[in-house]
Amino acid sequence: MHLSASNKEILVKELRTVADYMGNANTAQEKMYFFSAVFGIANRLMNLEFDSELGFLHHVIQAAHNTINTNLVLRSQGQAVANFPPTVFDKLQEAVSELAKYIEDGKQTYPILERISNLAYSTSGNGYYLYLKGLLKI
């Protein structure tokens, strides 16, 4: 990711803050509230200094957030039969921490973003089914 040192530092610091807050949150809804700050900071930084990898990060995180939130709402309304993998929110928090480390170290973020995408998919009906079958690893 090609960002100025100051914007890279802002991004990494925000990701670490998000991971800390997610770790202290008590509910899935709280965890998702804090997770939304990831695409929020990416959006703010893109308006100052666009980078295509940052744009990809923003898109994947926002899509993951929307997918998980939608499935949380469907479950709460009794409209979804599928359950979430028990560790999905812990693994999401870990992925945010690793994302910060990858950005700090200058590594490409694709592997972490792929993991976040798979975590989000595991909360859908078909994703959970694939998780139970052992085909979708999270």
Secondary structure by P-SEA (a helix, b strand, c coil): ccccaaaaaaaaaaaaaaaaaaaacccaaaaaaaaaaaaaaaaaaaaccccaaaaaaaaaaaaaaaaaaaaaaaaaacccccccccaaaaaaaaaaaaaaaaaaacccaaaaaaaaaaaaaaacaaaaaaaaaccccc
